[in-house]
């Protein structure tokens, strides 16, 4: 009788979670999949089969946004993990108040909201950089965010500035879990700091790479607020990322069925990339 009651209690506590996940994720996903096969404009809906998906192959703006986002994700993922690992190594070299202060400073950008962060950096890259260009006469600081190249690097800089401190925390936790005896043994054997890092610390950070790469990939592919605040896709949609392209299709062009098709394709692409990354990095953990 006691086991039976425990079973009922188990499902009673689990049911609200299942209901919430169903209402927020599974039901909207299924509805979105159905909508992607219609010509929905938000009010009217008619089934049109695979027409929305076939349109994607000839949608140059969507394909450009997709390629722009992929390039952004590659550069950002590499940059965030290199900078985050570097900062983690820096603050774990010494202990004390100074180390804690630097950890706080490095992590603080992650606490700033994306849209606010975008407007702050828009002011820096446009107003402040223009002032520096006028004072110094250095052309490098003029015209930032005015073309595709500087718009791309502006988005990358903001993403790196915000995410690196967050990823640093993950690397710090794994670096601190490395037994001190191993580092001491390496020092006794005459290993340099670089050899200790390359031969001991880096292999033992394999689980951290799995987590950090997954998080940075997921965040890089779904950037919208910073894209809106910094460039809003300008000039002429050349810095428009996929999230913004889907949003504009749904709520400015009122083609919600077509936007859902874009979203489903994008979901499958990001899921495939993320699962592939997790598979290979986990396999690397086992090999090590």
Rosetta blueprint (number, residue, H / E / L):
1 X L
2 X H
3 X H
4 X H
5 X H
6 X H
7 X H
8 X H
9 X H
10 X H
11 X H
12 X H
13 X H
14 X H
15 X H
16 X H
17 X H
18 X H
19 X H
20 X H
21 X H
22 X H
23 X H
24 X H
25 X H
26 X H
27 X H
28 X H
29 X H
30 X H
31 X H
32 X H
33 X H
34 X H
35 X H
36 X L
37 X L
38 X E
39 X L
40 X L
41 X L
42 X L
43 X L
44 X L
45 X L
46 X L
47 X E
48 X L
49 X L
50 X L
51 X H
52 X H
53 X H
54 X H
55 X H
56 X H
57 X L
58 X L
59 X L
60 X H
61 X H
62 X H
63 X H
64 X H
65 X H
66 X H
67 X H
68 X H
69 X H
70 X H
71 X H
72 X H
73 X H
74 X H
75 X H
76 X H
77 X H
78 X H
79 X H
80 X H
81 X H
82 X H
83 X H
84 X H
85 X H
86 X H
87 X H
88 X H
89 X H
90 X H
91 X H
92 X H
93 X L
94 X L
95 X L
96 X L
97 X H
98 X H
99 X H
100 X H
101 X H
102 X H
103 X H
104 X H
105 X H
106 X H
107 X H
108 X H
109 X H
110 X H
111 X H
112 X L
113 X L
114 X H
115 X H
116 X H
117 X H
118 X H
119 X H
120 X H
121 X H
122 X H
123 X H
124 X H
125 X H
126 X H
127 X H
128 X H
129 X H
130 X H
131 X H
132 X H
133 X H
134 X H
135 X H
136 X H
137 X L
138 X L
139 X H
140 X H
141 X H
142 X L
143 X L
144 X L
145 X L
146 X L
147 X L
148 X H
149 X H
150 X H
151 X H
152 X H
153 X H
154 X H
155 X H
156 X H
157 X H
158 X H
159 X H
160 X H
161 X H
162 X H
163 X H
164 X H
165 X H
166 X H
167 X H
168 X H
169 X H
170 X H
171 X H
172 X H
173 X H
174 X H
175 X H
176 X H
177 X L
178 X L
179 X L
180 X H
181 X H
182 X H
183 X H
184 X H
185 X H
186 X H
187 X H
188 X H
189 X L
190 X L
191 X L
192 X L
193 X H
194 X H
195 X H
196 X H
197 X H
198 X H
199 X H
200 X H
201 X H
202 X H
203 X H
204 X H
205 X L
206 X H
207 X H
208 X H
209 X H
210 X H
211 X H
212 X H
213 X H
214 X H
215 X H
216 X H
217 X H
218 X H
219 X H
220 X H
221 X H
222 X L
223 X L
224 X L
225 X H
226 X H
227 X H
228 X H
229 X H
230 X H
231 X L
232 X L
233 X L
234 X L
235 X L
236 X L
237 X L
238 X L
239 X L
240 X L
241 X L
242 X H
243 X H
244 X H
245 X H
246 X H
247 X H
248 X H
249 X H
250 X H
251 X H
252 X L
253 X L
254 X L
255 X L
256 X H
257 X H
258 X H
259 X H
260 X H
261 X H
262 X H
263 X H
264 X H
265 X H
266 X H
267 X H
268 X H
269 X H
270 X H
271 X H
272 X H
273 X H
274 X H
275 X H
276 X H
277 X H
278 X H
279 X H
280 X H
281 X H
282 X H
283 X H
284 X H
285 X H
286 X H
287 X H
288 X L
